[in-house]
Amino acid sequence: MNELKPCPFCGGEADVMDNSNEQVSYRAFGYGTRGYPTWYRCYCKNCGSVGATARIEKDCQNNTTYERWAKEQAIDMWNRRSK
């Protein structure tokens, strides 16, 4: 997995967040009601700047969820906008 670059605005440390703590329905993903993320995005711990959202896709034919791919995609999108 790629390492997160510093924030392009303030140079602060970046991190990855997901929505696994939100109380939303995950029935479309076949998981039940909570505890599994449906998206990832990166943010700056210092200034709060937020990167683009990478949604987790599910292939219903193969019953495969592309969670790792979505996390890597969020990191790649953040790193592209860094200095």
C-alpha distance (Angstrom), angle and dihedral (degrees) to the residues before:
residue distance angle dihedral
M1 . . .
N2 3.79 . .
E3 3.77 121.8 .
L4 3.80 116.2 -116.5
K5 3.79 115.6 -110.9
P6 3.82 119.9 -138.0
C7 3.79 120.7 -88.1
P8 3.82 111.2 -74.5
F9 3.80 90.9 -140.8
C10 3.80 106.0 45.5
G11 3.82 104.7 4.9
G12 3.82 90.9 -118.7
E13 3.79 127.2 148.0
A14 3.81 115.9 -80.5
D15 3.79 129.3 -147.1
V16 3.81 138.4 -178.2
M17 3.81 122.1 -112.9
D18 3.79 133.7 -174.3
N19 3.78 136.0 -172.3
S20 3.81 98.5 -113.5
N21 3.82 91.6 122.7
E22 3.80 95.5 54.6
Q23 3.77 117.8 103.3
V24 3.77 99.3 -124.9
S25 3.77 131.8 129.4
Y26 3.78 117.1 -92.8
R27 3.79 95.0 -176.0
A28 3.80 90.5 120.1
F29 3.80 86.9 62.5
G30 3.79 94.3 44.7
Y31 3.80 93.5 -121.0
G32 3.79 104.1 115.6
T33 3.78 119.7 -118.9
R34 3.83 112.7 -38.4
G35 3.76 149.1 -8.1
Y36 3.80 99.8 69.7
P37 3.80 123.1 92.1
T38 3.79 122.4 -124.5
W39 3.82 95.3 -171.2
Y40 3.80 144.3 19.4
R41 3.79 131.4 -152.8
C42 3.79 136.3 168.9
Y43 3.77 125.1 -124.3
C44 3.79 140.6 178.6
K45 3.80 115.2 -106.6
N46 3.82 90.0 -153.5
C47 3.82 108.2 45.6
G48 3.83 100.8 13.2
S49 3.80 96.1 -121.2
V50 3.81 110.1 163.0
G51 3.79 128.7 -148.8
A52 3.79 130.0 -146.8
T53 3.80 120.4 -63.1
A54 3.80 119.9 -111.3
R55 3.79 111.1 -158.4
I56 3.79 121.7 -146.7
E57 3.78 110.9 -119.8
K58 3.77 126.0 -151.0
D59 3.79 123.4 -153.6
C60 3.80 103.3 -148.3
Q61 3.80 93.6 -168.7
N62 3.80 93.4 57.9
N63 3.84 95.9 26.1
T64 3.80 88.0 -128.4
T65 3.80 125.3 146.0
Y66 3.80 118.9 -156.6
E67 3.81 98.6 -148.5
R68 3.81 97.9 138.9
W69 3.79 90.4 47.8
A70 3.82 91.1 53.2
K71 3.81 92.4 50.7
E72 3.81 91.3 50.0
Q73 3.80 90.1 47.0
A74 3.83 91.2 53.5
I75 3.80 90.0 51.3
D76 3.81 92.1 47.7
M77 3.82 91.4 50.6
W78 3.83 90.9 50.1
N79 3.80 92.9 47.7
R80 3.82 92.5 50.5
R81 3.80 90.9 61.3
S82 3.81 94.9 47.1
K83 3.80 123.4 99.9
